[in-house]
Amino acid sequence: MEKEFWEQRWDEGKTGWDIGYPAPAIMDYFKTIEDKDIKILIPGCGNAYEAQGIFDLGFKNVWIIDITEQATSSFSSRCPGFPEQQIIHGDFFDKEVLSEIGPFDVIVEQTFFCAIHPTQRENYCKRMTELMKSESKLVGLMFDFPLESGPPFGGSFDEYDERFSRYFGKVSIQKCQNSIEPRSGREFWIELSIPQI
C-alpha cells in the first residue's frame, strides 16, 4: 500500500489495527529471553506499543520503522525516553534505509504482513532475510482468515507454510494461544529462522 494511503488512514483515525497496548503473545515471548542486548526490529510499527513494552522489559536495542510520519511522531511524543535515533520514518522495502543498522537478532511481526498488498509478500520475505543472519528469528502474529479485500489481508496456514518454507530454514506456525479476545482463534504465532550458514 502506498504511503499516501496510510497517511490518510491516520488522518481519518481509521487505525483499527491499533489495540492500544502491546500484544500479550509478543510480550510473553520476550519475557522468556534473557539476553537483553539483542538487536530487535519492529517494521510497520504503527503506535509501537510492543516497542515500548519490550523496551520497558530492559531490551534497549529496539528499532522501529514506519512509512507514516504520524506513527513515528506519535511514538516519539508518547515515549520521550526511547532513543530518537532508533525511531525511523521510512520505507521498510527501501534497501538503503536499514542497511547500516542491521542485521537484527529478532524481527517482530505485528499487523505488518497483513497491511501490505498480497503482491508484496514475496518482497516481504526477501527483505526479511536480508535483515537477518544465522540464528536470527522472525516472530509474531499472522491472521488466520480468508485472503480477501483489505487491508487487513488475511491468509491461511497452507499459504504461510508454503511461502515461508522457501525462505526460512526453520518454520514454526502454531495457533496462537493468547490472542486478544477480538482475534481469538483467528491468529497464528510464527517463529521463522534463516538457514544456518
N, C-alpha and C positions, 0 to 999 in steps of 0.2 A: 504494500500500500504506500502511496506517495506521502511525503512529508506534509503537504498541504492538507491532506485528508485527516491526518492525526491532529494537526494543529486545530482544525475546525472542530473535531470531536472534543478537544479540550476546551475550546472557547465556548462551545454549546453545553458543556457539562455532561456530555454523553460518554461517561467513563465507567461503564458497567463492569469492566474487569476489576475495578478497584474495590477491594473488600474492606479497606480501611485499617488493616493490621496485617502482620506477617502471616503467611500461610502456615498452619501448625505443622504440616508434613515437612516443610523445609526447615523450620526451626528445630524440630525433633532430630532431623538428620545432623545438623551442625552441633547439636548438643552431644553427639557421640564422637566428635572429632577432637582429639587432644592437642594437635599441633596448631597453635593459634597464629603461626607465621605463614600459613599457606596463602597463596595469591588467588583471590576469588573475583569472578566477573559476573555481573548480572546485566545481560543485554535486554533492551526494550524494557527498561526498569520501571517506567511509569512513576508513581509516587514512591517507589522503592522502600516499602515498609520492611521487606526482607533484608535489605541492606542495613537499615537502621537496627533491626533486631540482631542480625549477625554481628554487626559492629559492637553492639552492646554486650554480646557474649564474649568479647575480647579479641575478635578477629579484626585487626586493624588494617590489613592489606586487602580491603574490599574496594572494587572498582565498579562503577555503574555507567551505563551509556544509554541514551535515548535520543531519538531523532527530533523530538519536540523540545523546544526551549522551555515551554510551560512546565514540563515534567522535571527537568533538571533545576529550574529556578525554584519550583515549589519545594523540592527536596532540600536545596541549599537553605531556604528560609526556615524550613521546619527543623533541620538538623545542623545548626551552625557549628557544632563540634566535629563534624565529618570533614576530612581533608578535602579542600576545594579542588586540588589537582587530581583527585580520584573521581571527580564528577565530570563526565564527558558528554557534551552536547554534540552528537554526530551520528553518522550512519554506520551501523554495525557492519554492513556489507562493503563499506569503503575500506580497502586493504591498507590504506595509509593511516587510518585513524587510530588503530590499536597496535600497529606494527612495532612500535618501540616500547610497548608496555607488556605484551605477552611474552612467552606463553603463560597460561594460567593453570593452577593446580585443580581448581574446581570452577566450572561454569554452571550457573543456576538457570534453569528453565522455569519461568513462571509467566504464563499468558503471553509469551512472545511468539512461539511457533504458531499458535492459533490466530495470531494477529496478522501475520504476513500472508500474502496471497499464496495459494497452493502451488502456483508455478514457481515460487521461490524456495520450495522445500529442499530441492537438491542443492541449491546455493547455500542454504542454511547449514546443511550437513558438511559441505566442503569448507565453509568458513569456520565452523566449529573445530574441525580437525586441524585447520591452520593455526588456531589459537591454543591448541592443546599439545601436550608432549606425552611421552610414555609415562604411564601411571596417572595421568590426568583423568578427571571424570566430568561428565556432563550429567547433572542430576536435576530432578524436578518433576513437574506435573504436566501431563498431557490430557486433553479432553477425550472422552470416550462417548462420542455421539456422531451421527452421520455427517459426512462432509457435504455441507450444503452451502447456500449463500451466507456470507459472513462479511466482516468478522463478527464474532469469532468463528473460525473454520474448524470443524471437528475432524475426527479421524478414528481409526479402528486399530485394534491390536495387530491385525494382519498387515495393515499398511505400515505401521510403525516398525514392526519386526522386520519386514522385508526391506524397507528403506534404510533403517539404521544398521542392519547387518552388513550392508555393502560398504559402510564407512568405519564402523567401530569394531574392535576386536572382541569386546565382551558386551553383550546386550541383555539387560535385565528389565523386563516390563511386567509390573505386577499391579493388580487392582489396589488403588490407594485405600488404606485402612483408616486414615484420619483426615479425610477431606472435610472442608467446612460443610455445614448442613445443606445449603442450596446445591452443592456439587457432589453430594454423597452418591456413590455408585456411578458417577459419570467422569471419573478421573483414573488415570494410571500414574503410578510412581515409576520413573525411569532412572536407571543408572547405566551410563554408557562410558566405555573407555576405548582409546585407540589401541591398535595392535602394539605389542611390545617391540621396541627397536633393538 
